[in-house]
Amino acid sequence: MEIQLLLKEKDVVLVLLDGEKFIDEEKWVDENNLLEKFFPIIDEMLSRNNLDISDIKNFTLETNIPAGYTTARIARTIIKTLNFAQKS
């Protein structure tokens, strides 16, 4: 299982995949609150699909936001932290 975080300007999309098979997604407009919304939304998505965070083997990020923007830095930190935690 994989979760992709897609950031396109103010649009945020979390996509749950099993290989290349689409399972679920959540979309919202970022109001400079990515960190506040990310974890409750991912928790709901996992619960809805009878999954646990340990079932996710990879987290990826796709964005067109320049690296210097706070939202992009937060997103990169979230993804790196989740991938690190899964490997530990």
Contact map, one row per residue, 1 for C-alpha under 8 A:
1110000000000001111000000000000000000000000000000000001111000000000000000000000000000000
1111000000000001111000000000000000000000000000000000000111110000000000000000000000000000
1111100000000111100000000000000000000000000000000000000101110000000000000000000000000000
0111110000001111100000000000000000000000000000000000000000111100000000000000000000000000
0011111000011110000000000000000000000000000000000000000000111100000000000010000000000000
0001111100111110000000000000000000000000000000000000000000001110000000000000000000000000
0000111111111000000000000000000000000000000000000000000000001111100000010000000000000000
0000011111110000000000000000000000000000000000000000000000000011100000000000000000000000
0000001111100000000000000000000000000000000000000000000000000001100000000000000000000000
0000001111110000000000000000111000000000000000000000000000000000000000000000000000000000
0000011111111000000000000011110000000000000000000000000000000000000000000000000000000000
0000111101111100000000000011110000000000000000000000000000000000000000000000000000000000
0001111000111110000000001111000000000000000000000000000000000000000000000000000000000000
0011110000011111000000001110000000000000010000000000000000000000000000000000000000000000
0011110000001111100001111100000000000000000000000000000000000000000000000000000000000000
1111000000000111110001111000000000000000000000000000000000000000000000000000000000000000
1111000000000011111111110000000000000000000000000000000000000000000000000000000000000000
1100000000000001111111100000000000000000000000000000000000000000000000000000000000000000
1100000000000000111110000000000000000000000000000000000000000000000000000000000000000000
0000000000000000111111000000000000000000000000000000000000000000000000000000000000000000
0000000000000000111111100000000000000000000000000000000000000000000000000000000000000000
0000000000000011110111110000000000000000000000000000000000000000000000000000000000000000
0000000000000011110011111000000000000000000000000000000000000000000000000000000000000000
0000000000000011100001111100000000000000000010000000000000000000000000000000000000000000
0000000000001111000000111110000000000000000010000000000000000000000000000000000000000000
0000000000001110000000011111000000000000100010000000000000000000000000000000000000000000
0000000000111100000000001111100000000000000000000000000000000000000000000000000000000000
0000000000111000000000000111110000000000000000000000000000000000000000000000000000000000
0000000001110000000000000011111000000000000000000000000000000000000000000000000000000000
0000000001110000000000000001111111000000000000000000000000000000000000000000000000000000
0000000001000000000000000000111111000000000000000000000000000000000000000000000000000000
0000000000000000000000000000011111000000000000000000000000000000000000100000000000000000
0000000000000000000000000000011111111000000000000000000000000000000000000000000000000000
0000000000000000000000000000011111111100000000000000000000000000000000100110000000000000
0000000000000000000000000000000011111110000000000000000000000000000000000110000000000000
0000000000000000000000000000000011111111000000000000000000000000000000000000000000000000
0000000000000000000000000000000011111111100000000000000000000000000000000000000000000000
0000000000000000000000000000000001111111110000000000000000000000000000000000000000000000
0000000000000000000000000000000000111111111000000000000000000000000000000000000000000000
0000000000000000000000000000000000011111111100000000000000000000000000000000000000000000
0000000000000000000000000100000000001111111110000000000000000000000000000000000000000000
0000000000000100000000000000000000000111111111000000000000000000000000000000000000000000
0000000000000000000000000000000000000011111111100000000000000000000000000000000000000000
0000000000000000000000000000000000000001111111110000000000000000000000000000000000000000
0000000000000000000000011100000000000000111111111000000000000000000000000000000000000000
0000000000000000000000000000000000000000011111111111100000000000000000000000000000000000
0000000000000000000000000000000000000000001111111111000000000000000000000000000000000000
0000000000000000000000000000000000000000000111111110000000000000000000000000000000000000
0000000000000000000000000000000000000000000011111110000000000000000000000000000000000000
0000000000000000000000000000000000000000000001111111000000000000000000000000000000000000
0000000000000000000000000000000000000000000001111111101000000000000000000000000000000000
0000000000000000000000000000000000000000000001100111111100000000000000000000000000000000
0000000000000000000000000000000000000000000001000011111100000000000000000000000000000000
0000000000000000000000000000000000000000000000000001111110000000000000000000000000000100
1000000000000000000000000000000000000000000000000011111110000000000000000000000000000000
1110000000000000000000000000000000000000000000000001111111100000000000000000000000000100
1100000000000000000000000000000000000000000000000000011111100000000000000000000000100100
1110000000000000000000000000000000000000000000000000000111110000000000000000000000100100
0111100000000000000000000000000000000000000000000000000111111000000000000000001001100000
0111100000000000000000000000000000000000000000000000000001111100000000000000001000000000
0001111000000000000000000000000000000000000000000000000000111110000000000011001000000000
0001111000000000000000000000000000000000000000000000000000011111000000000000000000000000
0000011100000000000000000000000000000000000000000000000000001111100000010000000000000000
0000001110000000000000000000000000000000000000000000000000000111110000000000000000000000
0000001110000000000000000000000000000000000000000000000000000011111010010000000000000000
0000000000000000000000000000000000000000000000000000000000000001111110010000000000000000
0000000000000000000000000000000000000000000000000000000000000000111111011000000000000000
0000000000000000000000000000000000000000000000000000000000000000011111011000000000000000
0000000000000000000000000000000000000000000000000000000000000000111111111000000000000000
0000000000000000000000000000000000000000000000000000000000000000001111111100000000000000
0000000000000000000000000000000101000000000000000000000000000000000011111110000000000000
0000001000000000000000000000000000000000000000000000000000000010111111111111000000000000
0000000000000000000000000000000000000000000000000000000000000000001111111111100000000000
0000000000000000000000000000000001100000000000000000000000000000000001111111110000000000
0000100000000000000000000000000001100000000000000000000000001000000000111111111000000000
0000000000000000000000000000000000000000000000000000000000001000000000011111111100000000
0000000000000000000000000000000000000000000000000000000000000000000000001111111110000000
0000000000000000000000000000000000000000000000000000000000000000000000000111111111000000
0000000000000000000000000000000000000000000000000000000000111000000000000011111111100000
0000000000000000000000000000000000000000000000000000000000000000000000000001111111110000
0000000000000000000000000000000000000000000000000000000000000000000000000000111111111000
0000000000000000000000000000000000000000000000000000000000100000000000000000011111111100
0000000000000000000000000000000000000000000000000000000011100000000000000000001111111110
0000000000000000000000000000000000000000000000000000000000000000000000000000000111111111
0000000000000000000000000000000000000000000000000000000000000000000000000000000011111111
0000000000000000000000000000000000000000000000000000010111000000000000000000000001111111
0000000000000000000000000000000000000000000000000000000000000000000000000000000000111111
0000000000000000000000000000000000000000000000000000000000000000000000000000000000011111
